[in-house]
Amino acid sequence: MTVGRNRSRTPHRVSALAGGAGFAIGTRVLREPEGHENGPQAYLLARKPAA
């Protein structure tokens, strides 16, 4: 999923969208913004379960 610079896609929202699309959320890491970043940043590891 490419999120880009759309500020309405918060880490929580991206996680909810991935879960709603059927992905299993494995790991979610949140961090505070640094430098020029305006909001919290996240790393999300998700996988599509086998059918």
N, CA, C, O and CB atoms as a CASP TS submission, in Angstrom:
PFRMAT TS
TARGET T0000
AUTHOR 0000-0000-0000
METHOD Language model
MODEL 1
PARENT N/A
ATOM      1  N   MET     1       0.849  -1.177   0.000  1.00  0.00           N
ATOM      2  CA  MET     1       0.000   0.000   0.000  1.00  0.00           C
ATOM      3  C   MET     1       0.888   1.231   0.000  1.00  0.00           C
ATOM      4  O   MET     1       1.735   1.378   0.881  1.00  0.00           O
ATOM      5  CB  MET     1      -0.963   0.003   1.218  1.00  0.00           C
ATOM      6  N   THR     2       0.718   2.088  -0.938  1.00  0.00           N
ATOM      7  CA  THR     2       1.450   3.346  -0.980  1.00  0.00           C
ATOM      8  C   THR     2       0.574   4.419  -0.370  1.00  0.00           C
ATOM      9  O   THR     2      -0.547   4.650  -0.823  1.00  0.00           O
ATOM     10  CB  THR     2       1.867   3.719  -2.433  1.00  0.00           C
ATOM     11  N   VAL     3       1.085   5.071   0.652  1.00  0.00           N
ATOM     12  CA  VAL     3       0.294   6.068   1.361  1.00  0.00           C
ATOM     13  C   VAL     3       0.632   7.469   0.889  1.00  0.00           C
ATOM     14  O   VAL     3      -0.265   8.305   0.776  1.00  0.00           O
ATOM     15  CB  VAL     3       0.514   5.955   2.861  1.00  0.00           C
ATOM     16  N   GLY     4       1.890   7.752   0.612  1.00  0.00           N
ATOM     17  CA  GLY     4       2.283   9.079   0.158  1.00  0.00           C
ATOM     18  C   GLY     4       2.215  10.111   1.270  1.00  0.00           C
ATOM     19  O   GLY     4       2.434   9.788   2.437  1.00  0.00           O
ATOM     20  N   ARG     5       1.917  11.326   0.917  1.00  0.00           N
ATOM     21  CA  ARG     5       1.939  12.422   1.883  1.00  0.00           C
ATOM     22  C   ARG     5       0.549  12.859   2.322  1.00  0.00           C
ATOM     23  O   ARG     5       0.378  13.981   2.800  1.00  0.00           O
ATOM     24  CB  ARG     5       2.668  13.597   1.301  1.00  0.00           C
ATOM     25  N   ASN     6      -0.423  12.012   2.171  1.00  0.00           N
ATOM     26  CA  ASN     6      -1.781  12.341   2.590  1.00  0.00           C
ATOM     27  C   ASN     6      -1.839  12.338   4.113  1.00  0.00           C
ATOM     28  O   ASN     6      -1.774  11.276   4.732  1.00  0.00           O
ATOM     29  CB  ASN     6      -2.814  11.339   1.991  1.00  0.00           C
ATOM     30  N   ARG     7      -1.960  13.503   4.716  1.00  0.00           N
ATOM     31  CA  ARG     7      -1.907  13.635   6.177  1.00  0.00           C
ATOM     32  C   ARG     7      -3.098  12.997   6.884  1.00  0.00           C
ATOM     33  O   ARG     7      -3.037  12.782   8.095  1.00  0.00           O
ATOM     34  CB  ARG     7      -1.830  15.091   6.553  1.00  0.00           C
ATOM     35  N   SER     8      -4.175  12.689   6.172  1.00  0.00           N
ATOM     36  CA  SER     8      -5.324  12.082   6.824  1.00  0.00           C
ATOM     37  C   SER     8      -5.093  10.592   7.086  1.00  0.00           C
ATOM     38  O   SER     8      -5.911   9.957   7.751  1.00  0.00           O
ATOM     39  CB  SER     8      -6.575  12.279   5.973  1.00  0.00           C
ATOM     40  N   ARG     9      -4.022  10.035   6.588  1.00  0.00           N
ATOM     41  CA  ARG     9      -3.723   8.614   6.793  1.00  0.00           C
ATOM     42  C   ARG     9      -2.833   8.458   8.024  1.00  0.00           C
ATOM     43  O   ARG     9      -1.619   8.290   7.902  1.00  0.00           O
ATOM     44  CB  ARG     9      -3.034   7.999   5.535  1.00  0.00           C
ATOM     45  N   THR    10      -3.425   8.512   9.181  1.00  0.00           N
ATOM     46  CA  THR    10      -2.685   8.341  10.420  1.00  0.00           C
ATOM     47  C   THR    10      -2.268   6.876  10.563  1.00  0.00           C
ATOM     48  O   THR    10      -2.850   6.010   9.910  1.00  0.00           O
ATOM     49  CB  THR    10      -3.533   8.796  11.636  1.00  0.00           C
ATOM     50  N   PRO    11      -1.283   6.585  11.395  1.00  0.00           N
ATOM     51  CA  PRO    11      -0.899   5.193  11.607  1.00  0.00           C
ATOM     52  C   PRO    11      -2.090   4.306  12.002  1.00  0.00           C
ATOM     53  O   PRO    11      -2.210   3.177  11.526  1.00  0.00           O
ATOM     54  CB  PRO    11       0.173   5.118  12.677  1.00  0.00           C
ATOM     55  N   HIS    12      -2.949   4.811  12.857  1.00  0.00           N
ATOM     56  CA  HIS    12      -4.124   4.042  13.272  1.00  0.00           C
ATOM     57  C   HIS    12      -5.048   3.778  12.083  1.00  0.00           C
ATOM     58  O   HIS    12      -5.571   2.673  11.937  1.00  0.00           O
ATOM     59  CB  HIS    12      -4.888   4.785  14.384  1.00  0.00           C
ATOM     60  N   ARG    13      -5.247   4.771  11.247  1.00  0.00           N
ATOM     61  CA  ARG    13      -6.143   4.621  10.087  1.00  0.00           C
ATOM     62  C   ARG    13      -5.583   3.629   9.069  1.00  0.00           C
ATOM     63  O   ARG    13      -6.328   2.806   8.536  1.00  0.00           O
ATOM     64  CB  ARG    13      -6.373   5.982   9.411  1.00  0.00           C
ATOM     65  N   VAL    14      -4.287   3.697   8.796  1.00  0.00           N
ATOM     66  CA  VAL    14      -3.682   2.764   7.848  1.00  0.00           C
ATOM     67  C   VAL    14      -3.799   1.333   8.374  1.00  0.00           C
ATOM     68  O   VAL    14      -4.086   0.409   7.613  1.00  0.00           O
ATOM     69  CB  VAL    14      -2.198   3.129   7.594  1.00  0.00           C
ATOM     70  N   SER    15      -3.579   1.157   9.664  1.00  0.00           N
ATOM     71  CA  SER    15      -3.716  -0.159  10.279  1.00  0.00           C
ATOM     72  C   SER    15      -5.154  -0.669  10.152  1.00  0.00           C
ATOM     73  O   SER    15      -5.372  -1.839   9.839  1.00  0.00           O
ATOM     74  CB  SER    15      -3.296  -0.106  11.758  1.00  0.00           C
ATOM     75  N   ALA    16      -6.119   0.195  10.392  1.00  0.00           N
ATOM     76  CA  ALA    16      -7.530  -0.187  10.273  1.00  0.00           C
ATOM     77  C   ALA    16      -7.885  -0.532   8.828  1.00  0.00           C
ATOM     78  O   ALA    16      -8.618  -1.491   8.590  1.00  0.00           O
ATOM     79  CB  ALA    16      -8.437   0.944  10.781  1.00  0.00           C
ATOM     80  N   LEU    17      -7.384   0.227   7.872  1.00  0.00           N
ATOM     81  CA  LEU    17      -7.649  -0.055   6.460  1.00  0.00           C
ATOM     82  C   LEU    17      -7.056  -1.403   6.044  1.00  0.00           C
ATOM     83  O   LEU    17      -7.700  -2.178   5.337  1.00  0.00           O
ATOM     84  CB  LEU    17      -7.081   1.066   5.577  1.00  0.00           C
ATOM     85  N   ALA    18      -5.834  -1.676   6.482  1.00  0.00           N
ATOM     86  CA  ALA    18      -5.191  -2.951   6.143  1.00  0.00           C
ATOM     87  C   ALA    18      -5.963  -4.110   6.771  1.00  0.00           C
ATOM     88  O   ALA    18      -6.185  -5.129   6.116  1.00  0.00           O
ATOM     89  CB  ALA    18      -3.713  -2.966   6.619  1.00  0.00           C
ATOM     90  N   GLY    19      -6.368  -3.969   8.017  1.00  0.00           N
ATOM     91  CA  GLY    19      -7.149  -5.009   8.678  1.00  0.00           C
ATOM     92  C   GLY    19      -8.487  -5.222   7.995  1.00  0.00           C
ATOM     93  O   GLY    19      -8.938  -6.356   7.838  1.00  0.00           O
ATOM     94  N   GLY    20      -9.120  -4.135   7.590  1.00  0.00           N
ATOM     95  CA  GLY    20     -10.401  -4.226   6.897  1.00  0.00           C
ATOM     96  C   GLY    20     -10.282  -4.870   5.527  1.00  0.00           C
ATOM     97  O   GLY    20     -11.258  -5.417   5.014  1.00  0.00           O
ATOM     98  N   ALA    21      -9.095  -4.813   4.928  1.00  0.00           N
ATOM     99  CA  ALA    21      -8.862  -5.427   3.615  1.00  0.00           C
ATOM    100  C   ALA    21      -8.453  -6.891   3.740  1.00  0.00           C
ATOM    101  O   ALA    21      -8.161  -7.546   2.739  1.00  0.00           O
ATOM    102  CB  ALA    21      -7.785  -4.654   2.854  1.00  0.00           C
ATOM    103  N   GLY    22      -8.434  -7.404   4.970  1.00  0.00           N
ATOM    104  CA  GLY    22      -8.139  -8.810   5.173  1.00  0.00           C
ATOM    105  C   GLY    22      -6.712  -9.129   5.563  1.00  0.00           C
ATOM    106  O   GLY    22      -6.355 -10.300   5.685  1.00  0.00           O
ATOM    107  N   PHE    23      -5.890  -8.114   5.761  1.00  0.00           N
ATOM    108  CA  PHE    23      -4.509  -8.359   6.165  1.00  0.00           C
ATOM    109  C   PHE    23      -4.453  -8.635   7.670  1.00  0.00           C
ATOM    110  O   PHE    23      -5.190  -8.037   8.455  1.00  0.00           O
ATOM    111  CB  PHE    23      -3.605  -7.151   5.794  1.00  0.00           C
ATOM    112  N   ALA    24      -3.572  -9.544   8.047  1.00  0.00           N
ATOM    113  CA  ALA    24      -3.322  -9.816   9.459  1.00  0.00           C
ATOM    114  C   ALA    24      -2.183  -8.910   9.909  1.00  0.00           C
ATOM    115  O   ALA    24      -1.081  -8.982   9.365  1.00  0.00           O
ATOM    116  CB  ALA    24      -2.979 -11.331   9.704  1.00  0.00           C
ATOM    117  N   ILE    25      -2.439  -8.068  10.888  1.00  0.00           N
ATOM    118  CA  ILE    25      -1.422  -7.142  11.381  1.00  0.00           C
ATOM    119  C   ILE    25      -0.491  -7.906  12.307  1.00  0.00           C
ATOM    120  O   ILE    25      -0.920  -8.465  13.316  1.00  0.00           O
ATOM    121  CB  ILE    25      -2.068  -5.920  12.116  1.00  0.00           C
ATOM    122  N   GLY    26       0.793  -7.924  11.952  1.00  0.00           N
ATOM    123  CA  GLY    26       1.770  -8.635  12.770  1.00  0.00           C
ATOM    124  C   GLY    26       2.454  -7.713  13.755  1.00  0.00           C
ATOM    125  O   GLY    26       2.502  -7.998  14.952  1.00  0.00           O
ATOM    126  N   THR    27       2.978  -6.621  13.263  1.00  0.00           N
ATOM    127  CA  THR    27       3.731  -5.690  14.099  1.00  0.00           C
ATOM    128  C   THR    27       3.396  -4.265  13.701  1.00  0.00           C
ATOM    129  O   THR    27       3.275  -3.945  12.519  1.00  0.00           O
ATOM    130  CB  THR    27       5.251  -5.943  13.983  1.00  0.00           C
ATOM    131  N   ARG    28       3.248  -3.416  14.707  1.00  0.00           N
ATOM    132  CA  ARG    28       3.025  -1.991  14.475  1.00  0.00           C
ATOM    133  C   ARG    28       3.970  -1.236  15.401  1.00  0.00           C
ATOM    134  O   ARG    28       3.909  -1.389  16.620  1.00  0.00           O
ATOM    135  CB  ARG    28       1.518  -1.583  14.727  1.00  0.00           C
ATOM    136  N   VAL    29       4.840  -0.424  14.819  1.00  0.00           N
ATOM    137  CA  VAL    29       5.804   0.359  15.587  1.00  0.00           C
ATOM    138  C   VAL    29       5.510   1.828  15.334  1.00  0.00           C
ATOM    139  O   VAL    29       5.515   2.281  14.190  1.00  0.00           O
ATOM    140  CB  VAL    29       7.282  -0.001  15.201  1.00  0.00           C
ATOM    141  N   LEU    30       5.257   2.563  16.396  1.00  0.00           N
ATOM    142  CA  LEU    30       4.993   4.003  16.292  1.00  0.00           C
ATOM    143  C   LEU    30       6.176   4.770  16.852  1.00  0.00           C
ATOM    144  O   LEU    30       6.821   4.335  17.806  1.00  0.00           O
ATOM    145  CB  LEU    30       3.686   4.391  17.041  1.00  0.00           C
ATOM    146  N   ARG    31       6.455   5.924  16.243  1.00  0.00           N
ATOM    147  CA  ARG    31       7.504   6.799  16.771  1.00  0.00           C
ATOM    148  C   ARG    31       7.070   8.251  16.626  1.00  0.00           C
ATOM    149  O   ARG    31       6.211   8.588  15.811  1.00  0.00           O
ATOM    150  CB  ARG    31       8.855   6.556  16.040  1.00  0.00           C
ATOM    151  N   GLU    32       7.676   9.080  17.422  1.00  0.00           N
ATOM    152  CA  GLU    32       7.395  10.512  17.380  1.00  0.00           C
ATOM    153  C   GLU    32       8.009  11.124  16.126  1.00  0.00           C
ATOM    154  O   GLU    32       8.987  10.598  15.595  1.00  0.00           O
ATOM    155  CB  GLU    32       7.935  11.215  18.648  1.00  0.00           C
ATOM    156  N   PRO    33       7.441  12.236  15.648  1.00  0.00           N
ATOM    157  CA  PRO    33       8.005  12.888  14.461  1.00  0.00           C
ATOM    158  C   PRO    33       9.396  13.452  14.737  1.00  0.00           C
ATOM    159  O   PRO    33       9.718  13.858  15.853  1.00  0.00           O
ATOM    160  CB  PRO    33       7.079  14.006  13.979  1.00  0.00           C
ATOM    161  N   GLU    34      10.200  13.463  13.689  1.00  0.00           N
ATOM    162  CA  GLU    34      11.551  14.028  13.765  1.00  0.00           C
ATOM    163  C   GLU    34      11.729  15.056  12.659  1.00  0.00           C
ATOM    164  O   GLU    34      11.132  14.936  11.589  1.00  0.00           O
ATOM    165  CB  GLU    34      12.632  12.915  13.656  1.00  0.00           C
ATOM    166  N   GLY    35      12.535  16.048  12.914  1.00  0.00           N
ATOM    167  CA  GLY    35      12.865  17.034  11.889  1.00  0.00           C
ATOM    168  C   GLY    35      11.648  17.679  11.251  1.00  0.00           C
ATOM    169  O   GLY    35      10.853  18.324  11.934  1.00  0.00           O
ATOM    170  N   HIS    36      11.498  17.507   9.933  1.00  0.00           N
ATOM    171  CA  HIS    36      10.437  18.162   9.161  1.00  0.00           C
ATOM    172  C   HIS    36       9.097  17.427   9.219  1.00  0.00           C
ATOM    173  O   HIS    36       8.114  17.923   8.670  1.00  0.00           O
ATOM    174  CB  HIS    36      10.866  18.291   7.725  1.00  0.00           C
ATOM    175  N   GLU    37       9.028  16.270   9.863  1.00  0.00           N
ATOM    176  CA  GLU    37       7.791  15.495   9.916  1.00  0.00           C
ATOM    177  C   GLU    37       6.763  16.189  10.810  1.00  0.00           C
ATOM    178  O   GLU    37       7.099  16.750  11.853  1.00  0.00           O
ATOM    179  CB  GLU    37       8.069  14.067  10.428  1.00  0.00           C
ATOM    180  N   ASN    38       5.504  16.137  10.376  1.00  0.00           N
ATOM    181  CA  ASN    38       4.460  16.864  11.101  1.00  0.00           C
ATOM    182  C   ASN    38       3.661  16.013  12.076  1.00  0.00           C
ATOM    183  O   ASN    38       2.926  16.557  12.900  1.00  0.00           O
ATOM    184  CB  ASN    38       3.528  17.481  10.131  1.00  0.00           C
ATOM    185  N   GLY    39       3.782  14.731  12.005  1.00  0.00           N
ATOM    186  CA  GLY    39       2.979  13.884  12.876  1.00  0.00           C
ATOM    187  C   GLY    39       3.673  12.571  13.145  1.00  0.00           C
ATOM    188  O   GLY    39       4.766  12.320  12.637  1.00  0.00           O
ATOM    189  N   PRO    40       3.035  11.725  13.950  1.00  0.00           N
ATOM    190  CA  PRO    40       3.645  10.446  14.285  1.00  0.00           C
ATOM    191  C   PRO    40       3.907   9.599  13.044  1.00  0.00           C
ATOM    192  O   PRO    40       3.167   9.669  12.062  1.00  0.00           O
ATOM    193  CB  PRO    40       2.760   9.684  15.251  1.00  0.00           C
ATOM    194  N   GLN    41       4.954   8.811  13.101  1.00  0.00           N
ATOM    195  CA  GLN    41       5.340   7.935  12.001  1.00  0.00           C
ATOM    196  C   GLN    41       5.157   6.493  12.449  1.00  0.00           C
ATOM    197  O   GLN    41       5.206   6.199  13.643  1.00  0.00           O
ATOM    198  CB  GLN    41       6.812   8.201  11.552  1.00  0.00           C
ATOM    199  N   ALA    42       4.947   5.598  11.496  1.00  0.00           N
ATOM    200  CA  ALA    42       4.722   4.202  11.857  1.00  0.00           C
ATOM    201  C   ALA    42       5.330   3.262  10.839  1.00  0.00           C
ATOM    202  O   ALA    42       5.505   3.596   9.667  1.00  0.00           O
ATOM    203  CB  ALA    42       3.241   3.924  11.995  1.00  0.00           C
ATOM    204  N   TYR    43       5.644   2.080  11.323  1.00  0.00           N
ATOM    205  CA  TYR    43       6.052   0.955  10.496  1.00  0.00           C
ATOM    206  C   TYR    43       5.030  -0.129  10.759  1.00  0.00           C
ATOM    207  O   TYR    43       4.789  -0.494  11.909  1.00  0.00           O
ATOM    208  CB  TYR    43       7.531   0.472  10.812  1.00  0.00           C
ATOM    209  N   LEU    44       4.434  -0.642   9.713  1.00  0.00           N
ATOM    210  CA  LEU    44       3.375  -1.631   9.846  1.00  0.00           C
ATOM    211  C   LEU    44       3.767  -2.876   9.051  1.00  0.00           C
ATOM    212  O   LEU    44       4.041  -2.789   7.854  1.00  0.00           O
ATOM    213  CB  LEU    44       2.007  -1.059   9.358  1.00  0.00           C
ATOM    214  N   LEU    45       3.793  -4.031   9.714  1.00  0.00           N
ATOM    215  CA  LEU    45       4.054  -5.302   9.049  1.00  0.00           C
ATOM    216  C   LEU    45       2.753  -6.094   9.054  1.00  0.00           C
ATOM    217  O   LEU    45       2.191  -6.391  10.108  1.00  0.00           O
ATOM    218  CB  LEU    45       5.217  -6.100   9.752  1.00  0.00           C
ATOM    219  N   ALA    46       2.295  -6.423   7.870  1.00  0.00           N
ATOM    220  CA  ALA    46       1.045  -7.151   7.743  1.00  0.00           C
ATOM    221  C   ALA    46       1.196  -8.197   6.646  1.00  0.00           C
ATOM    222  O   ALA    46       2.036  -8.073   5.754  1.00  0.00           O
ATOM    223  CB  ALA    46      -0.135  -6.190   7.438  1.00  0.00           C
ATOM    224  N   ARG    47       0.362  -9.227   6.734  1.00  0.00           N
ATOM    225  CA  ARG    47       0.404 -10.248   5.687  1.00  0.00           C
ATOM    226  C   ARG    47      -1.022 -10.651   5.325  1.00  0.00           C
ATOM    227  O   ARG    47      -1.946 -10.534   6.129  1.00  0.00           O
ATOM    228  CB  ARG    47       1.229 -11.488   6.147  1.00  0.00           C
ATOM    229  N   LYS    48      -1.167 -11.114   4.126  1.00  0.00           N
ATOM    230  CA  LYS    48      -2.453 -11.615   3.655  1.00  0.00           C
ATOM    231  C   LYS    48      -2.520 -13.091   4.006  1.00  0.00           C
ATOM    232  O   LYS    48      -1.706 -13.867   3.507  1.00  0.00           O
ATOM    233  CB  LYS    48      -2.640 -11.384   2.110  1.00  0.00           C
ATOM    234  N   PRO    49      -3.458 -13.508   4.845  1.00  0.00           N
ATOM    235  CA  PRO    49      -3.561 -14.911   5.220  1.00  0.00           C
ATOM    236  C   PRO    49      -3.838 -15.790   3.994  1.00  0.00           C
ATOM    237  O   PRO    49      -4.468 -15.354   3.031  1.00  0.00           O
ATOM    238  CB  PRO    49      -4.662 -15.098   6.269  1.00  0.00           C
ATOM    239  N   ALA    50      -3.357 -17.026   4.051  1.00  0.00           N
ATOM    240  CA  ALA    50      -3.610 -17.976   2.968  1.00  0.00           C
ATOM    241  C   ALA    50      -5.103 -18.267   2.879  1.00  0.00           C
ATOM    242  O   ALA    50      -5.793 -18.348   3.896  1.00  0.00           O
ATOM    243  CB  ALA    50      -2.813 -19.288   3.185  1.00  0.00           C
ATOM    244  N   ALA    51      -5.586 -18.420   1.675  1.00  0.00           N
ATOM    245  CA  ALA    51      -7.017 -18.659   1.482  1.00  0.00           C
ATOM    246  C   ALA    51      -7.431 -20.063   1.821  1.00  0.00           C
ATOM    247  O   ALA    51      -8.608 -20.405   1.705  1.00  0.00           O
ATOM    248  CB  ALA    51      -7.403 -18.365   0.076  1.00  0.00           C
TER
END
